[in-house]
Every structure is written in C-alpha cells, then in structure tokens.
Amino acid sequence: MNIVIAGGHGQIALRLARTLSARGDAVLSLIRNPEQVDDVRETGAGPVIADLENLEPDDLVDQLTGCDAVVFAAGAGPKSGVARKDTVDRGASALMAEAAGRAGVRRFVQISSMGAGSPVSGGDDAWAAYINAKTAAEDDLRRRDLDWVILRPGRLTNDPGTGRVTLAEPEVGRGDVTRDDVATVIAALLAEPKVNRTTLELVNGDVPIAEAVAKLV
C-alpha cells in the first residue's frame, strides 16, 4: 500500500511509519519542521515538508494522488494554545480529508481521542478546546464520502506494546493504551478495508490485535 501520514513526527506516527515500512508499504510523512526530516527517514518513510495550518486542499492533491490511504495523526500538542487546538486538531484534519477526496483517496483513518463526541465547557480551557476540536473533526469526517475510520485511543503511554487490546464502538470505558499498540492497530485497520465508516475506542485489554480487528468485520 501507499500511505500518507499527516503529522508524521508525532510519537504514534513515527511508530506507525516504522511498522508500515517494515511490512513493505510505501509511506510519505508530512511534517512541518525541516529539522525532523532525519527522524522520519529513520522509520523508512519519505519526509514531505507541509505546514498544514497554512495550506489549501489543492496544495496537497499532488502528494495524495495515487496513494491508498491517509492517516491523520497530527496534533497541536499539550504546550500549544487554545487557538492551535482548532487550527491543527480540527482544521488540519478537515484540510487533509478534503484533499483526500479531491485526490480520489477513499481510505482515511483519523486519530481522535477518548472523550471526543461529548463537547466540554468550563474547567481546563486547553483540554476543553482539545476535545471540542477533536469532536468537530470527527463530525466533519463523518459528513464526507470517504471510507473513514475514527480511532479514539485512551490515555497514551510509552510502555512497550502488549499486542492485546479492547477495540470496539463506544463506549469501551476509560483506560490506558500504549503508543506501540495504537500504531499496530492502525496498521491492522489499514489492511482491513471492510472496517470502515465507524468510530472505535481503544484501550489495552485481553484480545490479540489481529483478532480484535477481525471481529469488527
């Protein structure tokens, strides 16, 4: 498969690119910062400089034409302000989805977050902005004529992958999940086109990843 990852220097994205490259897929990783090029190349992916906050959909069509799937793994990050939660977590996702549609790419996997789908008000402004941006990005993707999958991981950890998860439509309940396992699940979803137009929640559990994905078919 030919796969484009938006937000290619993220912790999940780097793991995913390494997994996909190792199984023989061709990967392009879109990154904003030229200083990240070497990190991306080490995964086996091809780096492409693309500032998703300052592009139009047509600027990305050439990069996406001919690819089999897009993975949206970009995020503004915990140290960003409220405004960038919207421009990256919502706006960049909508940009990539629109560009994918124009380029004729059907498959689109969006990394969202546990808690999305339930708008937040009050409390921590940054957290509310993050969840509301993820909710809006999900809503935007559901309106599109794409073979989309929305994946909501639980609390992310850097522990070694377990290979075992709970993966199902909401609600599976709060819990932790390793970034390794999130990347492995996305790779498995990309290889299973029958799982589409669905929202899934993911935490570590007892079911082997291949079995958990097969159960969704």
N, C-alpha and C positions, 0 to 999 in steps of 0.2 A: 504494500500500500504506500501511497504518497500522502504524507500527513503534514499539516501546518499547525504549529503550536504558537498561539499568541500569549505573550508573557513568558518568553522562553527561558528567562533566567530565574524564574521562581523555583522554590525548592521542590515542588511537585513536578514542575515542567522539566527540570533537569533530570530527575529520576525517570520520568516518562520517556524523554528523548533517548536516554541510555537503554531503556528496556526495548523500545521500538527499534532502535538501530541494531541492537543485538539480535533481534529476530529477523532482520533483513528488510525492514521498512525504510523508506527514504523520508527523512524528516527535515523540514525547514522550521527554524525557531525565530520568531520575530522578537527583537529586543530593542529597547530604547537607547541604551548606553553602549557606545562602541567599546568601552573598556571590558565589556562582558563577552566579547567575541571568543576569546580563547577558552573560557569556561564552557561555552556552548559547543565549540568544536571538539572538546574532550569527550563529549557524550556521543559523538558520531553524527550530530546534526549539523546542518548548514545554517550559520547565522545570517539574519537579514535585519538591517537597521530600519526600524519603523516606529516612529513616535505616534502611537495610536490616539493620543489626545489632540493631535494636530494634523490629521489626515482625513480625507474624504473616502467613501467606499470605492470609488473608481481608482484611487491611488493604489489599491490592494488587489485589484482584479487580476492583473498580470501574474502576481505571485501565487494566486489561488487557482488560476485556470489549470485544469488537468489534475488537480490533487483529488484525493478520495475522501478526505475528512479534514475538518478544522476542530482543534481543541482550544477552547478559551480558558486559559489558565492565568490571565493577568489579574493583578490586584494592586490597589494603591499602597497597601502596606500599612502596618499599625502606626507608623510615625507620620503618616500623611494627614493633612487636614480634612475637614468635612467636605470641602468643595471637590477634592480629588476622589473621594469615595464615589461621587456621582460621575465625574468625567471618565474615570477608569472602570470601576466595577459595574456601572450601568452603561455609560456612553460608549466605551471601547467594545463592550460585548455587542451592543446594537450595531456598531460600525462593522465588526467582523461578520456578524450574521447577515447584514445587508450585502457586504462584499461577497460573501459565500454564495448568496442567492444569485447575484449578478454574474458570478463566475461559473454557475452551474454546479456547484458543490452541494450535494444533498446532506451529507452526514455532518452533524455539528454537536460536539459534546461540550457542555458548559459546566465548569466547576463553580458551584454556588456555595452555600453554607447552611449547616443546620441552623434552624431558626428563621430562614427566609420563608416568605409566604405569610408571615404574620407581622405586619408593619409595627414598628416600635415608635413610641413617643415618650419624651421625658427621659430622665436618668442620664446615662453617659451619652453625650451628643455624638461622639465619634462612632460608638457602637450602633446607635440608632441610625446614623447616616449610612453605615456599612450595610446593615440588614435591610434598610429601605432601598438602597441601591441594588442589592442582590435580588430583592423581591421584584423591583421594576425590570431588571434584566431578564429574570425568568418570565415575567409577563410578556415582555417584548418578544422573546424567543418562541413562546407558545403560539403567538399570532402568526408566525411565519410558516410558509410552506417548505419546511425542511424536515429531514429525518433527525430530529433533535433528541438528545438525552440530557437531562439536567441532573447533576450529581451533587448531593448535599452531604459532604463529609462532616463527621463530628469534630470534637476537639483534636487538633492535629498534634502529633508527637514525632520526635526524631528517633524513637526506638526502632530497632531492627524489625523489618516486616515479619508478620506471623504467618501470612498466607491464608488466614482464616478470618471471615468477616460475617457480619449481618448486613445484607443488602436487599432492600425491599422498598416498595412505595411507602410514603409517610403513613403513620409515624412509627419509627423503629425505637424511639427513645434515645435520650442523650447518652453519649459515651465517647470514648477516645478512639482514634484510629491513627495508625502510623502513616506517614507520608509515603513510605515504601509501598504499603498496601493500597493506598489510593491510586498510585501510579500503576500498579499491577491491575487493579480493577478497570481503570480507564483503558489500558491496553487490551484487556479482555473484551470490553464493551465495543471497542473499535473493530474487533474481529468478529463481532456478532451483530450483523445488520438487522436481525429480526427483533432486537431490542431497540425500539425507537418510539418517539413521541411519548415519553414517560418521564416522571420525576422520581428519583431514587434517593434514599437516605442510606448512609454508610457508616458503620462503626465496626470495630473489631468484634469478632464473635467466634462461632464454632464451625462454620461451614467453609470448606475449601473454596477459594475464589472461583475456580473454573466451574464448580458445582453451583455456586451461588448465581453466577451469570446464566448458566444453563437453565436454572429453574425459572428464569424470567421469560424464557422463550415460550 
